[in-house]
Amino acid sequence: MKQTVLLTGCAGFIGSNFIKTITCRDSIKAQYDFVILDALTYAGRLENIQPELDAHKHLTFVKGDIRDTKLVHELFQKYNFSGVLNFAAESHVDRSIENPNIFVETNVLGTLNLLKESLNLFEENPAFKYLQVSTDEVYGTLQMEDPAFTEETPISPNSPYSASKASADLMCRAFFETYKMPVVITRCSNNYGPYQVEEKFIPLMIKRALANEKLPIYGTGMNIRDWIYVDDHNEGVWLAFTKGKAGEVYNLGGNSERQNLDVAKIILKHLGKPESLLSFVTDRKGHDFRYAINYSKAQKELGWNPTVRFEEEGLGKTIEHFKSLWAK
């Protein structure tokens, strides 16, 4: 008997790549049907996954918002899901600074809607699983001398975005502690790869460079991010969903710490563009200095490792994808 799993937000960047690289494997198609729920906001585009929807009968798309209590309830009643993977989120820090309300509504209240409906199914099916896709930003910021974030690092979010994600994580923890519902949380470093919305750092740098426009760099460009290729992240998410221990958090990192300025320079070099296109702009409010992930727990318990090297492979794939869309 096949299981039916709900995937939220999977017309967006990370989720659409999950559809392409995870759900369409023959071994997974034989065991699972997937219902994809996405509101198709600015970051979710149906064309990202339309080829897969057309080709695979085990994928069903529903346009809808996780904030819609009635719609979420009806979906859970109709499909009797055996699990949920929640990718849906407002995720851009700059947008959260300008309008934090939508981040609380989607990331906190939307997650709560999913958890409440999941609890009803868990009470009927003890094998039910819930996975929350989160972020390393809930841990706050690091200085150069600090060790990388572990799962034991205290939560200390600094932006409205990361505060909303931390709040959702705590609600997931509460459902595990209070109701013993099997919830697993993954926290990843900065994703990059195909289909990312162009306001994010790497696609923005690529788009500006291709158009010979100035590349805006916050502050001095010395801020450090750990980059993980989206396919590596999704492998970890699936392993956490299928093998992760209930109530646990698993960090997923790319082992690729880079200064923002250096990433921009690499992109310019790859495209044969001059560094004179770099333009330093007023720093982001509350800009976290450094993120770094210790993912030894995922290595040990899930058998997961990142495999795509940043400069040698992943960034080149990403640039070629966006060149095919934007190069004149």
N, C-alpha and C positions, 0 to 999 in steps of 0.2 A: 504494500500500500504506500503510495507516494505521500510525502508530507507537503503541506502548503505553507510557504513562508512569506511574510510581509516585508517588503523592502521599501523604506521611505526615502524620499529625496534622490531617487536614482536616475533622474534626468539631468542632474547636476554633474559637476566635475568628477568627484571621487566615485559617486554611485554609478555614473554611466560607464566608467572604466570597470567597475565591479561587474556590471551586466556583461560586458564584452569578454572579460578575461576569466571570470569565475562561473557565472550561472550557465554559460553555454557549453561547458565541458560535458562530454558524453556521460561521464561517470556521475556527474551532478544532475544532469537532465533526467537520468534514469531514476533518481531518488526524490527529486523535488520539483514542485511547481512553485512559481513565484508571482506574487501580485505586487506591482510597482505603483506606489502612491506618490504623486508629485504635484505640487501646486503650479509648476511652470512659471515661476517668477523670472526676474531678469537673469538669474543664475541657472535655471533649469530649462533645458531646451529639448523638446521632443525629438528633434532631428538627431540628437546625440545617440539615441537608442532605437530609432525607427527601423534601421536595417535588422536589428536583432528581434524586434517585435514582429516584423514581417516574416522572419525566417524560422522562428521557434514558437511552437504552440504552447510550450510550458510557461511562457511569459505572458502576463496579462497586465495592461496598463489602466490605471484609474487616475483621472485628474482630480485632485482634491488636496486639501490643506490639513495638516495634523492638528491645527487649531480648531477645526470644525468637529465639535463633539458628536453631533448627530451622524455625520458621515463616517467618522471613525468607528462609532458603535455599530452602524449598519454593516460596515466591512467585516468587522470581527464576527458579527452574527452570521453573515453569509458564508464566510470561508473557513471558519473554525481553524485558525492558524495554529501550526505547531511551533512557530517561532517568529520573532521580529528582529530585524536589523535596522536600527534607526540611524540613517545617514542624514536625515533632514535637519537643516540648521541655517540660520542666518550666520554668516561666517566672516564678514569683512570688518576688520577693526575700525577703519575710518568711518564706515557707515554707522557703527555702533556708537561712536563718539557724537555723531550728528543726531542720531535718533535711537536711543537705547530701548524705547518701548517695544518695537517690533522684535527685538532680540529676546526680551523677556517673554513676550507672547508666544513666539515660535519655539525658542530653545527650552524654556521652562514649562510653560503651560501646555504646549504641544506635546512635550515629552510626558508630562503628567497624564494627558489624555491616553497616550499609548500604554503607559504603565497600568492605569486603572482597568482598561479593557484587557490587557494581558493578564492581570491578576485573576479576572473571571475565568479565562481559559486555563490558567495554571491550576485553579481549584478543581477543574474537570480533568486535566491532563498533566500529571506530575512531570512528564518528560518535556513540557513546554520550556523554551529558552528565549531570553531577551538579551540582545546585545546593543549597547550604547556606544556610538562612535564619538569619541571626545578628542581633546587636544592637549598638548603639553603646555599650552598657555595658561591652563588652570593653576599650574605650579608657580606662576609669577616670572621673575627674571633672575638671571645669574650674572655674576661678575667673572672675569677671566680666571680667577683662581678657584672658583667654586667647582665642586664635583658635579657631574651630570645629574639630572633629575632621576630619581628612582620612584617606584610606586609608593614608597614610604615618605617621600618629600611632602611636607604639609602644603595644602592648597592655599594659594595666596594670589588670586587673580588681580590684575591691575587695570584692565579695560572693561567697559560694559560688556563687550563680547565675551571675554574670558570669564567674567563674573556670571554671565548667563549660562555658560557651559558648565562651570563649577556647580552652579545651583542645580542643574539637571543631573549632574553626576551624584550629588548628595541626595537628590530625590530617588535615584536608582538605588543607592546604598540603603536608603530608608525602606524601600520595598523589599530588599533582601533581608535586612535585619528584622523588620516588623512582621512580614508575611512569609519569609523564607522563599520568596519567588526567585528562581534562578536567573539572576542578572549578572552579566559580565560587561566590564567597561574596557575599551581600548583608548589609549592616549597616544597620538602620533605627533611627530614633528612636522615641519612644513612640507606639504605635498607639492609636487610639480609633475607635469606631464601633459598629454593631449587633452583637449576639451575643457581646460580651465577657463573661467570667465576672464576677459581681458583686463579687468581692473586690478587683478592680482599682480604681484611684483614681477615674476618672470615673464608671463605673457605680455604685460604692459611694456617691459623693456624691449622685448622682441618686436612688438608692433611699432613702437616709436622708432626703433633703429631701422626697421625696414622702410619706414616713411621718411627717414632722415630728419626726424624731429628730436628735440631735446629729451633726454632720459632723466626724469626727476628723481633725485636721490635725497632721501630725508637726512637732515643734519650733516654729519661728516661721512656717512656711509659706513661707519665702523661697526654698526650693530651686526650681531652674528646670529645666524639661523642654521639649524641642522636640517638638511634637505633629504627627503625620502621620495623615491620615485613611486608614483601612484600604484603601480602594479605590485610592488613590494608591500606597500601598506595594505592593499586589499587581500593579499595572501595571508597576512597576519590577522586581519579581521575575520576571515573565514575559519582559520585555525582556532581563533579564540571562540568563535561561535560553536564550532563542532567539538573542540577538545578542552576549552577553557573551563576552569573550576568556578562554580557559582559563587558570587560574592567577591570575585577577584578583579583586580585591575591589571592590565598588561600594557606596558609601554612599548611602542614601535618606533624605532628611530632609524635614520639612514646612515649614521656614522659619517656624515658629510658636513661638518661645520664650515661655513664660509661667511666672510663679511659681505654685506650687501653690495658694497662698492666693487669688490672683486668679482661677484657674480655678474654684475652689469658689464664689467670689462671683458669677461670671458665671452659674453653674448656678443659684444661689439666685435671682438676678434674673430669669432666664428662667422659672423656675417660680413667681415671685411669693412667695418665701419670705424671711423676715427673716434678716439676718446674725447675729442672736442665736443661731442654730442652730450657728454655728461653735464648735468645741471644740478647743483646743490640747492635744495629748497628748505624752507622752515621745517624743523623737525616735527614729527607727530607728537601730540600731547600724550604724556605718560608712556613714551616709547620704551618698551622692554629692551634691555641691552643685548642679552644673550639667552638662547635656548640650547640645551643639549640633553640628549636622552640616553640613559642607561637601559638597554633592552635585554639584559642578561636573563631576566625572569622569563621572557618570551622564548629566548633560546632554550632554556632548560626545560620549561614545562610544555611548550608548544612545538619545539623543534623548528623555530622560525629564525631566519636570518635575512637581512637585506642582500640582494644579489646584484642590483643595477648600480654601477659606479657612476657618480655624478658627472664629472667632466668627460670621462672616456666614453660614456654611453648614453646616460639618461638625458642630459641636457641637449645633446645632438638630436636625439629622437624628438624631443619637445620642440626644438627650433624648426626641424624639418616639417613637423605637423603644422605649425603656425605659418611657416613660409608658404605651404600649399594653400592656405586660406587667404593670406594677406599680401604675398609678394606681387608686385606690379610688373 
